[in-house]
Amino acid sequence: MIVTSVYRYAILLNLAAAASFRGSLFSNRHDQAIVCDYNVKKKFCPNQCVWRNGHCVPAPAPPTPPPTLSPTNSPPTKQPAETVTGSPSDAPFPSSVLVLAGDNWSPPENFPLGECQGDCDGDGDCDGPNLFCFQRNGIETVPGCSGDGVSGKDYCYALQPTTSPTPKPTGIPTTNPTGATSPSKSPSKSPSKSPMLSSTTSPSKSPSKSPMLSSTTSPSKSPAASPFPYSNGPFATLETSSEIVTIPRPPVPSNMDNPRTSCPHEGGGLLSWHDDATWTSANLNVPLAGEDVTLPANSKVIITQSVVEVLGIITVPSTSELIFDENDAAPITFDIAGMDVKGALRAGSETCHYLTELAITLHGSRPNDMDIYGVSDTAVTTYKGIAVNGGIISMHGKRNYPTWTRLAESVPIGQSYLLVQEQVNWEEGQEIVLTTTAIHDSREWHQNEVLTINFIVDSPVTGVGSAIHFTTPAEYAHIANSGYQAEVGLLSRNIKIQGAADDSEPTDPPIGKYRSSRGYVSVVAAIFLIVGLLLCKHNFLHPYPATCEHQNQADDCEDRWHFNVPLSPCPNTYKTGFGGHIIILSGGKGYFEGVELYRMGQTNLLGRYPFHFHDLGDACDDCYFTGNSIHHSYYRCVSIHGTHSTTVSENVAYDISGHCYYLEDGVEEDNIISYNLAAHIHPVSNIVANAGGSQSIPVFSQSIDLILPADVTASGFYLTNLNNDIVGNAASGGWAGYSLPVLHSPIGLHQNVVMRPGNRLTKTFDGNTAHSTGWWWSHAGAFYSGGALYYSDADSTLLEYNAGRDLILNKGSRQPCLVDKCTDLDENGFVTCTSCHEGSERAWFRLTNNKVFLTASTGLNSWSGRMEIVGFEVHDVALGLEALEKGIFIDDLLVECRSGEEWVMPGAGHPAGVTANGFSWYDTGEEHIITSATFRNCGYRAETNHYDNSNTRGCDGNPVNGCHSSSSVWKFLTHSDQHTPEIMQATGSITYEECGRRFLLDDFKSRDMVAGIMFKLRLIATTFRRVNTVQGLLLSRTRVCPSGYVQVSYDKCCVSAGSTDCHDFTAPPTVPPSVSPTFDPNSNLLLNPGFEEGLSPWYPNSGDSSNVEIDTTEKYSGTQSVLCQQRTATWHAVQQTLYSETGVSIVQANATYHVSCYAKLKNAASDTLKLTFKIVDSDMGNSYRAVSTGINNQDWTQCGGDITEGPAVGVDYWVDDCSVVLVNE
């Protein structure tokens, strides 16, 4: 650390990562306009500013509206948006010029400070995780800013990493390294059970109701000349949007331009709803407001214009039909309390799509007689719903293709258009959703955007399908590169079914509160060394809308920190949403396409979902729900319940409570769930399975606020039975993207069916993607095969859900067989299974061509085992894959832990708190094979792991796209010396591209080994030791034994296991790890650095002597350490003055120092320690230089590294062996 010219110096130690600290922590950066000031008192951004990406920023000028386009004219020339900068005082600060905006948070409306604004006393005064306080001397230049400012004052600046991975180019896939095996673009292996439904094979159903499962090429239309300043690429196209997998897309419908036929509103014998004679001739009353209405028997009644009255329940007899006419003059509106369709309800047909506007609004307030089973005597099927009770619902809006697509190019903040991969036939005025490419997505914080289309330019440049211009600029950046791209979905449809605005919205959202967590450290007129924990993971003021105002909602927040962010839902809120619903039951039929479902679903009402195929068995094999949108739903999207062979395809779902696409009881099979988008998914009643690094999560039980406890892991796709075709879907957000829970017996209406859903083999699981998910638990994979759902009581009435690893009841395992072994019930009525005969009957779940990106947990996690993964592509994740059960085969794998893109996270969250691991091996009961795998930019970059001389290998701790210091390509663990990883794992054709640390061993072996240690994980987890293994230790290459010998261990080939006739060869060479730099003991500037002489000259900076004490029970070396305890502020710690007794500084100006200490937590599992020089200058004021690293409660960790923030008040920890050493003058 370089210190400046001052006459007194101080050091702070605060929880964080190892290694030495040398040189300046700052790098130059020329940046954009200053950040608008956030108004702390009023809690909003000032005029001409908007809240984006965790900051108030200047709002771009609105685009100039274009003239109406016709086929013969081109769009107008785009006017560049004016850059507006400003502050609450309406006196804008000049862009990038040093400005003194205030001091000590006065005036408060100017704090936190934007870029190039001062005076800051610490990073907490700067607005955002990427702004830092530049502590300067005199008029020292502030990186990225111009001007001298006020001498001695400190200013906020933006830190830019200098050694992070280079962002991947848009649209150009990375080529394989020389000599590497080129992975296949599509899986070639045969299925485990029977031939799969290929991604290029069409189903037998007609295209109008069931799109083919095939991929398509880019639009062939030649680019139109355009005056807009679109770039020339490169672009992410359908062909270049992935590196090793092929993501299928639905085919272009073949009947879009066909002449319309069989239009129901053009048929004969129609009776007008609006003609009194229709009702009086049948001795029926003319419909009046609030009254129930029954259609005449044997009639076809047509509605040709809006019905102004709000009616009661509409009954369509089995011999009658209710038909909606098209009306070019005005949209048709129809307001009702509900409908009972025993006959038919029609708007258009498969061959005559409905072309004008229709809105059906369902009215009804939430009843108060719901029970724990989700049943209400009031809320019958027709209550605020359309019940197709043995009848037919046939609604066919305009055919939009595609219903969703992906970006062809990244969208920066402020841009008012986007480029997409496919040509779209969307229209001006329709709404679209542009999904987030941030790491986190929740109600509390997200970066999805709903935008309104202004106009569209088809084929604007070569390689792009369409340019979609919208009426307001984008508030957030959205990524498209050669590995992954944000989705763009169409929300609007010309037929709309919705819940009423005045009685649908939840009445119990949490009361918003802004959390202030500056973590301000007061100035003291002394020079000291502090070893301390910070109170807040982020030390800047940041608003968290919808965090808990009432302490009884979320009092316990200790386990709610994730990656420096205290963001979590307030439980038992958002539980009263009560929209409309549609249910097909009693043998009814549903043919639904081109319809918008808005404000639908009834929270915790069983069976009351936006669209519900209810217990139809095989009788609805020609039914479909295709090309629709569902948004702002209070309970799910589409439920397939006790129904087989139906189709749910090409739908867009956004802003959904509960599992979205939903297989309800576990018996549902042979359905097609294809090309659907699910985005922004929320836990029901805001109750989320929120945990840290443990393998277990507390069990959730059925309650009136959580009738399906599995909704604590609400995900885009909830697949209780894998014997379905799951093809080409996309999930954004949610607890996981795809939740594959394990059911040992069916539930609900089918709990007596003798089958084990968890053992049913995959039919097709191909070409699915997931991103921006997995935040709430480190094991919550974007694809999550785990979580046990079962009945907890003897009468099988109440459900329990164990979202984590079930080692107690063992209800989370899958044992698939080629022969059904689950044909009996035990004495309690539960399904029992016999074991497969090894080899001849064992089977595997097969997943092909899937992709994950931007996930702060693992790409795929399987607690359940027996899985064959062929073609899996992963970008920007904490961990590529994790499998803690035996029988996992992985072939054709790409794990790119860091792509070079910025990781956008809420609050002070940053990727330096997230690992960049490739794969984690387990040591007991495992059988894993990995072949043809490439790992890129994985593993932490440190002096001990230089496999080459690249200074960009792996990742460092930078706050933009860095990683945690424990990151490694391979992670191993062991509980004993009897079960070692190399015996049970095998690899072949492994390629490393720009990787840092390759191997890390977690040794869980306790001092006293106990039997059955696999079931004692939670008991011994605190005793493991972490070792940075040397190069080539395990699995670095495949050992090929000579003929006649077999490999019996990593470095041994024998005639047979146990034989002494072994082949003698030299084990792979190893490289000793680099050791930390050592110094002459006399060079340490600290007195009593190891606390062996007691506490003096150290003292508590809190002034309370009880905060620190000498402790002989824990020490890194010697006989004792210091314990920091009972801390009521984050900066409470132990400190030492760094000047002599005569007041002369012993620290030189303009010199570099190596600072370090060893630390270990006492009452927390993991946190961050920070070491800080505090420089006290009577003339220039105070300034800080700091380093930090993660520590835990299992090992003593040497601390030092990049700047981060630390954990909470009340965390106790030990410190030992501190040093401050002059490196160079």
ZATOR-409320 format. One record per residue (C-alpha): residue in one letter; x, y, z. Coordinates in steps of 0.001 Angstrom, whole numbers, plus 500000, padded with zeros to 6 digits. Layout:
REM ZATOR-409320
aXYZ...
END
This chain:
REM ZATOR-409320
m500000500000500000i501361503434499085v500842505986501823t500939509728501289s502747512556502959v501249512844506415y502574513055509935r500493510279511518y499387506899510255a496990504182511305i495973500678510229l492537499049510338l492147495277510049n488692494175508884l487759490572507771a488946489327504219a491422487392501854a494991486151501988a498288487187500410s500326490326500447f499121493804499635r501436495777497429g501135498862495279s498226501140494635l494742499658494645f493564502203492130s493602502154488339n492806504936485921r489453505026484262h487886507611482019d484199507399482742q480847508853481876a478791511689483337i478440511994487073v475813510009488923c472680511894489938d472300512353493690y469904510083495510n467568512110497770v467985510397501117k465185512218502916k462589511828500187k463939508451499063f463756509112495337c465883510274492429p465528513944491426n464002515175488208q465846514214485022c467276511196486839v466132507589487065w466955504631489301r469022502188487312n471294499358488298g471313500463491922h471957504139491252c470309507415490335v471570508199486860p470735510859484270a467606510009482335p468153509863478569a466085512220476485p462952510610475022p463275509509471409t461732511538468642p458487509802467599p458777508458464067p456188509078461387t453744506311460572l455524503707458508s454196502188455347p455637499427453181t457124502065450901n458762504435453337s461667503986455707p461924504943459357p463066508482460048t466628509276460880k467214508559464540q467984511607466643p470733511060469199a469498511192472784e470656514246474708t472838513473477686v471362515042480791t473199515297484056g471965516922487165s471532517096490898p468587517801493201s469572521439493304d468872521733489565a472469522961489120p474026520067487181f477619519204488019p479839519069484919s480537515555483667s483745514003485126v484869517267486775l485758517220490459v482972518882492447l482764519411496208a479144518468496886g479314518377500672d481030516943503702n480050514541506495w476710513849504778s475815517503504723p473750518580502920p472126515129503130e470328515451499798n473706515351498031f474711512039499613p475675509388498748l478074510979496290g478319510306492590e481443509842490529c483959512707490834q482039514220493770g483476514899497207d484186515179500053c484079511467500924d485522509955504081g485192506347502944d483628504107500331g480339504319502207d479950507910501093c479957506849497410d476792505675495676g477235502132494472p479385499017494694n481584500201491822l482373503648493267f485138504077495819c486536506975497817f489911508112496453q491899509275499450r494286511778497949n497139514035498932g496836517708498033i495552518010494471e496522514480493447t494732513370490252v491571511346490839p491269508500488273g488621509188485641c488071512790486789s489388516144485650g490192519325487527d492014519915490800g489011520175493091v489702521337496635s493151520498497917g493114517666500423k489500516751499775d488655513199498715y486423512260495782c484500509219494588y485817507425491541a485041504276489547l487341501280489904q488070499306486764p489693495867486915t492829495565484844t493299491791484720s489780490428484392p488777488085481571t488093489801478288p484354489912477502k483432487500474781p482652489029471399t479049489284470404g477968486662467953i481321484905467484p481665481568469239t484989480851470845t486930478264468923n488389475200470531p492045475387471525t494579473770469286g494731470072469888a491490469961471837t488677467638470937s485868469533469316p482642468797471168s479661467776469139k476936470332468631s474250467802469358p474214464590471364s474774461407469443k474337458792472093s471316456574472083p468738457050474830s468766454971477978k465230453731477611s463786454208474160p464439456415471132m464015460042472110l461811462596470451s464437464382468422s464652468132468457t464123467985464717t461196465591464738s457657466851464360p454933465543466625s451906464017465016k449635466840466054s448640469581463660p450868472693463592s448003474948464584k447792473360467955s451210471832468518p454342473411467051m456934471025465766l459924470253467948s462501471450465455s464969474218465019t464704476908462411t467147479062460577s467490482804460626p465034484873458612s465853484767454940k464451488173454126s467134490445452727p468134493366454898a466285496578454248a468202499801453909s467889501729457164p468930505241458169f469292504140461816p472820503849463168y472692500116463806s476069498487464241n477545496070461762g477920493347464359p479097490771464917f475713489585466143a474478486602468099t472406484679465577l470469481464465970e473507479635464634t476103481419466778s474192481952470029s475823478993471804e479254477409471771i478738473652472089v474981473086472362t472160473622469925i469092475317471364p466068474439469194r463476476983468143p459885476408467000p459219476334463267v457538479176461447p453820478293461304s452872477101457846n449303478426457942m449811482077458886d448937483391455413n446222480875454580p442696482175453837r440476482087456906t437872479336457025s435343478003459554c434943481312461374p432397480732464158h431178484349464095e430286483976460411g428167480840460843g424435480617460364g421625480570462951l423306483012465334l421243484819467964s422306488280469100w423068488725472785h421933492330472416d418450491482471061d415816491153473805a414033488589471657t416916486159472151w415970485946475809t412212486565475870s411486483975473188a413060481372475441n411171482680478495l414416484002479931n415158487363481476v417090489962479554p420562490091481167l420770492759483865a423696494009485903g424716491655488694e422362488854487617d423258485334486565v422573484536482920t421802481212481257l421916480982477474p418905479534475676a419204475811475044n420151474639471538s421360478107470574k424406479924469309v424497483373470886i426887485973469497i428226489077471224t428971491761468652q429758494737470901s430657495520474494v428271494511477262v428311497460479626e426786495700482651v428874493652485091l426999490354485050g426893487412487429i427596483796486466i427103482990482771t425967479427482083v426393477938478613p424216474799478427s425669471665476866t423641472247473685s424604475906473295e427532478088472331l428606481601473237i430534483236470375f432387486543470184d432146488507466971e434939490677465585n434338494413465884d436545496730463853a435001499866465340a435790499328469005p437152496625471325i434573494289472849t434512494171476649f432643491592478705d432561491823482524i431284488834484523a431556487137487896g432253483789486268m431201481285483651d430072477661483548v430762476266480064k428971473004479502g428621473775475804a431183475880473950l432841479270474334r434422480506471113a436469483407469754g437915482479466365s439065479000465434e442222477146464405t441682478203460790c440143481603461535h442185483552464035y440288486315465836l441638489659464579t440080492451466682e440271493371470362l438389491413473036a438672491747476830i436874489461479299t437148490713482880l436400488481485872h435123490075489092g435023488821492678s436726489540495985r438824487053497912p436700484938500293n437736484452503889d436787480796504295m439897479121502836d441340476216504799i444772474627505064y444008472477502032g443353475475499826v439623474802499658s436859477398499975d433113476754499947t432736480179498379a435371479932495680v433773477195493594t435030476645490053t432802479362488598y433732481948491227k435782484576489396g436637481940486865i435740480221483624a434939476567484324v434860474454481183n432726471793482793g432621469071480170g432363471678477411i434817473319475021i436783476540475193s438198477479471802m439941480858471674h442357481802468915g443838485290468871k446219486648466299r449149484368465580n452295486088466741y455548484493465703p457756484018467461t456162484739470813w459620485311472233t463132485508470899r466602486514472055l468783489571471657a471192489671468748e473203492463470359s473594493866473851v471337496749474886p473085499524476824i471366501797479314g469476504552477529q469096502839474163s465554502946472768y465722499941470477l466940496387470468l468016493907467824v466669490351467946q467733487113466308e464452486326464562q462070488340462454v458933489112464423n455422490073463324w454702492093466462e452875495418466315e453150499010467442g451665499579470886q452205496026472106e454123495430475325i457247493310475505v459362492082478384l463131492304478152t464512489859480700t467263490617483141t470885489703482708a471681490552486312i472719487804488714h469768488353491059d466047488482490264s463262488928492807r460353491188493713e462744493101495928w465310493805493225h465289493030489536q466242494416486143n463506493071483903e461839495746481802v458368496025480294l458557498216477213t456037499434474632i456782498943470936n457057502149468936f457850500604465565i459723497646464069v462243497438461236d462570493978459689s466006492690458696p467707495998459527v471208494604458929t472577491277457796g472313488662460540v469519490382462489g465842489415462364s464223492667463488a464991495976465162i462335496737467768h462098500383468775f460275501257471969t458718504397473350t461018504816476358p464733504055476656a466059501005478445e466746501581482122y469228498708482449a471880497046480366h471005493649478864i473654491282477543a473950489402474265n477230487682473449s478336484505471726g477538482402474795y474211483765476007q471580486416475379a468608487964477191e465141486894476087v462562489266474631g458945488166475058l455673489523473717l453146490176476498s450254491705474558r447578489718472732n444397490922471073i442263488581473220k442679489336476901i441185487560479919q441897489308483182g440995489753486812a439369493058487666a441729495815488742d439750496714491869d439545493276493518s442550491252492300e445693492885493640p447133491613496937t446248493766499910d449276492738501977p452509493731500259p455341494549502648i455698498189503584g458735499546501786k461707500589503820y465092501875502772r467910500241504571s470728502549505503s473966500702506005r476862503060505584g479033501339508138y480557504737508923v483696504651511045s484148507742513189v487407509643513013v489733509273515988a492808511402516558a495141508443516842i497065506021514727f496030502444515229l495729498964513801i492180497611513976v491165494017513355g487416494209512960l484218493100511342l482067495598509481l478379495761510283c477145495866506733k477968493940503646h477596497190501772n478714500491503216f476703502802501051l473167504036501183h470998501971498892p467231501616498678y465707498174498968p462042498530498033a459746496034499699t462100495009502462c460528494410505813e459205497369507735h457697495265510515q460250493441512610n457888490530513168q457964489853509431a461671489281509196d463395489681512509d465898486941511903c468129488134509074e471303486325510042d470957483718507314r469660486138504716w472938487581503583h474038486455500181f477224487768498593n477321490907500743v473600491638500285p470932491454503045l468119491250500507s465347488748501195p461561488572500851c459340489487503775p457536486237504629n453749486034504863t453181488895502446y451729488919498931k449392486125500050t446043487720499144g446291488099495374f443000486971493872g442734487107490107g440665485177487649h441165481571486610i440305479076483859i439824475377484543i439106472531482111l437450469651483964s434916466812483750g436037465745480303g436174469268478895k438390470378476032g440699473367475771y442092474878472570f443806478096473530e446175480235471471g446983483899471088v445364484923474405e446723487210477108l446017486214480723y446559489131483092r445937489413486835m445018485746487000g445505483024489597q444211482909493183t446947482630495784n446812479397497807l443438478357496328l443814474770495188g443261474406491453r442690478110490809y445414478871488315p445464481057485187f444963477917483080h444378474442484451f444016471089482673h442293469300485555d442249465509485824l441454464845482173g443476461650481831d443986460704478177a440799462436477028c442523465722476137d445316464452473921d444328466960471220c444176469897473633y446735472670473654f447742475930475280t449964477593472690g451283481050471907n449693482777474899s451033485160477516i450529485105481271h451765488014483333h451237489409486786s449813486105488004y449128485517491672y449310481717491438r451197479850488736c450929479875484947v449693476582483515s448905473458485502i448830470047483858h447047467989486478g446245464322486052t446315464917482302h448418463219479656s449498463895476077t448509467548475957t450629470420474623v451858473596476308s454079475457473881e455439478859472838n453979480738475789v455426483770477570a455076484029481359y456308486968483407d455926488144487025i454477484960488489s453876483808492083g454539480115492603h455836477457490275c454931478518486760y454647475587484310y453434472982486739l452998469188486739e450764468907489769d450507465408491255g453410463524489686v451371461193487463e451289463459484389e453091461895481407d453601462157477633n452897465891477581i454789468328475379i456157471363477231s458164473190474598y459519476620473685n458016478370476712l459519481362478496a459188481761482277a460587484949483825h460534486749487185i459137483964489404h458335484577493098p457811482354496154v454200482023497301s453397484246500283n457003485451499963i458181482397501918v461472481298500372a463842478422501072n466681480726502038a469923479145503182g473682479449503001g476268476792502248s474798473905504230q473438470886502397s470275471020504460i467368473458504595p464663473485507279v461638471421506267f458565473407505225s455076472203506116q451698472769504530s449813475742505944i446986478054504994d449580480460503587l451520477700501833i449235474900500733l452021473439498571p455190473748500667a457322473185497541d456403476736496512v459221477952498764t461389476985495781a459102478526493140s460735478013489754g459949478508486103f459326474809485492y458135472365488158l458520468852486818t457389466126489205n457496463498486451l460205463542483780n458419461207481372n457404464181479215d458933466126476340i460679469193477812v462216470958474817g463542474424474011n462257476251477101a463859479247478796a463777480163482488s464858483523483885g464817484092487641g463098481918490221w464580479890493074a465763477572490329g465041477591486638y463908473965486490s462818472273489701l462828468483489471p461457467456492892v461505463847493993l458126462260494732h458220458690496010s454434458570495701p451940460726493803i450054463351495786g446623464963495748l443852463246493813h446305460586492656q448012459661495898n446660456106495632v448110455528492178v450763452826492440m453827454423490825r456937456291491878p457090459590489961g460706460168490975n461819457064489096r460043457767485815l462629458222483092t463046461323481003k461292461107477669t463035464143476152f464819466881478053d466634468870475408g467661472403474538n466519474207477696t468197477268479198a468187479024482583h469766482161484015s469622484784486790t468535482152489288g469861480117492218w470437483131494485w468788481893497678w470973478828498304s474443477870497170h473179474413496117a470093475666494278g471127474750490769a469607476434487753f468632472840486976y467838471363490384s467183467661490750g466338467453494418g463834468355497075a461548465721498545l457762466250498665y455771463821500795y452901463482503268s453908464014506858d450877462573508641a449465459048508846d446280460071507036s448246461483504090t446590464863504230l449395467318504994l452459467784502835e456038468480503821y458846469608501582n462541469173502226a464230471421499709g467720470292500670r469547467002500787d467420464424502571l469730462142504555i467190461292507247l464029460042505535n465890459233502307k462985460519500242g465131462526497863s466748459710495872r465902458380492435q466494454760491433p465305454518487831c465078451126486207l464303449915482705v461706447674484335d459064449140486653k460058448040490150c457485450146491980t454312448071491831d453377447517495484l452149449499498483d453402449111502033e451182448838505097n450840452620505207g449730452849501612f453012454228500271v454571452948497076t457453450540497599c460091449614495065t462497446728494662s466029447332493429c467151447114489837h469371444202488931e472736445858488418g473626446356484794s470710444747483005e467939446874484544r469585450085485712a468684453227483801w469626456896483797f467833460166483347r469108461740480144l469466465509479717t470851466863476464n471856470230474986n471063472448477961k472606475757478983v472978477909482119f474375481393482613l474562484225485142t473865482117488215a475377482681491659s475095479001492544t475567475840490512g474551475235486913l473111471817487727n472771470055491045s471601466494491493w471032465120494967s469198462250493340g471823460575491141r471588458312488077m471826460993485417e473354461151481948i474199464701480895v475255465093477266g475942468575475984f475920471085478849e477103474664478466v477658476954481435h478746480613481581d479243482982484512v478358480736487451a479625479937490932l479953476219490123g479501474366486851l477954471169488190e477471469421491508a476403465818491977l476346464205495410e474814460890494440k476294458088492416g475816457305488772i476513460616486982f477902460568483437i478793463883481814d479958464205478235d480536467280476082l480771469930478788l481800473585478715v482129475512481976e483156479146481583c483198480386485164r483810484009484165s483182485301480653g484454488834481221e480955490332481378e480135492499484375w478275490700487140v475370492979488050m474215492336491613p472031494250494064g473391496570496677a477019495957497542g476960492486496096h479915491709493909p481342488567492340a484437488527494549g482152486855497087v481109484171494587t483227481176493679a484304480268490162n484442476496490473g484231473944487699f483099470693489335s482907469338492880w483695465690493529y482299463851496508d484099460932498132t481534458441499451g479284456277497327e480041458151494112e480443456877490562h481135459815488271i482575459972484755i483364463225482956t484602463242479368s485211465869476690a485041468769479134t486463472268478762f486956474600481727r487575478267480990n488456481126483355c487772479005486416g489826478985489607y491357481821491562r494513483398490203a497270483297492812e501025482871493013t500591479217493953n498719478142490848h500522479498487809y500228476680485287d501295479198482689n502501482770482729s499182484348481771n498223487219484034t494593486790482999r494250483125483938g491299482335486168c489861485263488071d490909487643490796g488965489455493492n487930492473491461p484407493792492121v483242493692488487n483726490081487422g486112488617489964c485721485549492162h486229484239495669s489751483295496670s488733479663497315s487770479097493681s489158476057491879v488458474104488697w488165470853490620k487124470617494245f487552467376496121l486551466394499579t487247463400501723h485951462088505008s488553459395505443d491600457724503950q489464454753502886h487215456468500347t489428458520498086p488235460527495093e490458458943492453i489012455487493045m485422456491492336q485814459187489701a487120459133486152t487846461801483572g488994461918479981s489716464594477373i489796467507479823t490851470915478482y491821473955480543e491589477427479023e492950480333481058c492264478674484413g493722479620487772r493796477143490665r492926473695489338f492689471560492461l491404472138495970l490921469442498597d488410469730501417d489455467253504123f486446466476506284k488207463758508237s487826464472511941r490388463545514559d488228460572515577m486754458856512536v483228457602513116a481318454932511254g478695456076508812i480430459387508441m478368460238505341f475382460684507616k477315462881510053l478060465744507690r476437468406509775l478284467188512858i481781467199511423a481556469950508828t483145472388511243t486346470314511456f487369470182507805r490666471611506714r491169473227503317v494365472549501396n495465474166498159t496784471052496462v499738471043494137q499621470847490392g498806467383489108l497672465980492473l494444464320491369l492734463626488091s494954465932486107r495259463262483450t493960459792482741r496399457006483676v496499454352480966c497765451026482317p499830448626480220s498133445589478739g497255443080481425y497095445652484196v494192447587485667q494279450895487471v493718450302491180s494574453803492343y495615457104490896d499268456131490606k499147452353490556c498461449681487938c498260446031489076v497123442716487647s494098442984489918a492951444851492994g495003443648495948s497653442050493756t501328442692494414d502118442278490730c502051445939489821h503484448073487068d506193450430488225f505909453908486809t506652457413487925a503680459381489210p502853462653487463p505250465420488444t504148467804491122v505092471405491688p505422472616495265p503023475420496044s504481478879496352v504771479996499938s503740483342501270p506578485873501384t508601485812504577f510444488660506237d513017489171508912p511150489086512256n512881492320513158s511238494050510177n507734493808511634l506666497282512697l504049495947515105l504842495298518737n503660492051520317p502251490859516940g501256487414518252f499760488602521557e502196486342523452e502967489184525875g499333489891526600l497276492675525084s499566495720525362p500208497806523280w496993496698521547y493707498114522847p489998498048521887n489005500895519625s485499500784521107g486798501995524446d485128498972526084s487744496599527467s485275493694527370n485360493773523563v488815492181523398e490551489633525605i493443487209525447d492321483628524741t494487480523525160t491929478088523677e492579479180520093k495799480335518463y497483480196515103s500915479858516676g502426480283520108t500190479918523134q497394482454522690s495525484891520473v493176487827520974l489390487308520908c487223490164519611q483749489739521048q480458491390522071r480834493909519295t478016496411518913a479470498194515897t481264496843512880w484443498767513524h484756497541517129a488010495607517185v491578495589518416q494045498280517324q497639499428517721t499143502875517305l501919503104514692y503996505944515990s506665506084518630e506322507138522241t507580510583521263g504809510928518699v507032510374515653s505554508214512929i507261504869512314v505534504585508914q507193506328505991a505387508434503430n505252507226499827a506367503710500766t504863500279500150y503982497932503039h503011494303503295v500231493869505890s498792490590507113c497297488710510021y495696485357510721a492050485194511768k489379482632512572l485652483021513261k484065481838516471n480269482127516098a479713482381512344a480519479997509514s482111482483507130d482661486195506777t485161488794505636l488065490391507501k489388493807506522l492810495318507264t492984499062506849f495608501772507117k493907504775508635i495975507846507895v495255510779510222d496542514125508955s495808517300510899d496061519319507710m494599517008505072g492098515007507091n491719511228507312s492180508699504535y492150504904504271r493874502069502438a492500498569502962v492788494898502023s490372492079502858t489681488351502522g487164485681503500i487647483747506719n485756480873508343n485296479039511611q487268475975510554d490748477232509700w493090480042510542t493237482154507390q495965484587506409c494300487840505463g495044490350502736g493804491039499227d491274493206497430i488914495745498942t485569494307500022e483163494840502888g482446492582505890p479778490907508084a477526491670510967v477581493041514468g477801490327517099v480223488073515225d483157487046517431y486563486068516055w490185485448516960v493211487279515576d496848486226515767d500271486938514242c499773490360512675s502481492133510708v503269495412508951v506466495157506922l508191497725504722v508522496270501214n510116499176499382e510581502849499943
END
